[in-house]
């Protein structure tokens, strides 16, 4: 019985060690991988594994680490309990290291939750590393999770000629099961990426509807700009994209209580005023 228990302790110790190593590796990888919309758009992978696969491994070994941590406590419960019982009998006087470790833990928790230095430096570096993967506008999908859209769906959303798209894909030898097939599925079945499929079909734009000077509604703005990486763009870039002078855009923001410069990025500015990047876009367009 004693031998079996010792064997279980050794197994637990090795599992804790391996789980710690795997969590360290996967944690570093997940810290630097591109944002989900980019990773899925270009079928990003490392060592043959996608971002989702690295996330699954990280999650599972997190569970292993927690479970084996409880097992470790179970196997060492008697000495652990005896240690504290002896301390209580002898008028327990905790070492200062306990207070220091507790203070450090609370400090890290608070600064992380509030996104203030030094935690904000680590968080900002994470954002910079993820953003560094986007070296060209072509790497950005037209909207969030565009790879999950069907040919018919993406055609409706960004006004493409679905008939010309299907004809072109047929002529190019691309295998697909119809208008309801998603970009991701088409890409995987043809050994390519959703981005490459999109590059093939985006040229078939339908003529713009003549709406005169009609403005987009708030719902249309959300539908058009949600998931397009708006938060990482500067006010200058946004104004250029929607075709208004920077001075006009800055005045509109100022009139709505938002102080900004052309170099400011939408996300930090919007968060400063308890808004979202889409809210800024609505101010500029409505």
C-alpha positions, 0 to 999 in steps of 0.5 A: 500500500505504501509503495502504491502511495509513493508511486502515486506521489511520484506520478503526481510530481511528474505530471505537475512538472510536465504540466508546468512546462507545457503551460509555460510554452503554450502561454508564451506562444499564445502571448505572441500569436496574431489576433484571432481574426488574423490567425483564422483569416490566414490559417496561421500555424506554428509547428503544424498547430493552429491558434485554436489548437494551441489554446486547447492544449493550454486549457487542458494542461491548465486543468491538469495542473489544477487537478494535480495540484489538489492531488499534491495537497492530498498526498502531503496533507498530513505533514501540511496539517502537522506543520500548522498544528505545531505552529499553533501550539507554539504560538504561530508566528508567520514569516514575513515572506508570507506577507510579502508574497501575499502583498505581491499577489494582491498588487499584481491582481489589482494592477492587472485588473485596472490595466495600470503600470507595470501590468499595462506595459505587459498588456501593451506589449502583448497588443503590439506583438499581436498587431505586428503580424499585420504587415499589410492591409491585405492581411485584414479581413473585411470584417470579423470572422469573415472566414465563417461567411458563406459566399452568399453571405459575404456577397450580401455584406460587402456587395459582391456579384455572387454569379460572377464569383461562382463562375470565376471560382469554377473557371479557376478550378476551385472546388466548392459545394455552392453559394452556402459554402464558407470561405474557410471550408473552401480554403481548406478543401483547396489547400489555401487560405480564406484570405486567398479566396477573398482576393479572388472574389473581392474584385467582383464589386456590384455598382454602388447604389445611388443614394444621393446624400443619404447618411448611413444609419447607426445600425448600418455603421455597426454592420459595416465597420464592426470587426474591421480592426477599427480600434487600431486605426488612427483618427487620421486613417479613419477620416481618410477611409470615410472621406472627410477632412481630418479637421472636420472629423476632429471638430465633430469629435470635439463637439461631442466631448471627445478631444483627440489628435490625428495620431491618436488611435481609436481604441484608447481614445474611445476607452478614455471617454467610456465609448467604443471605436464604433461610437467614434465612427458614428460621431464622424458619420452621423 
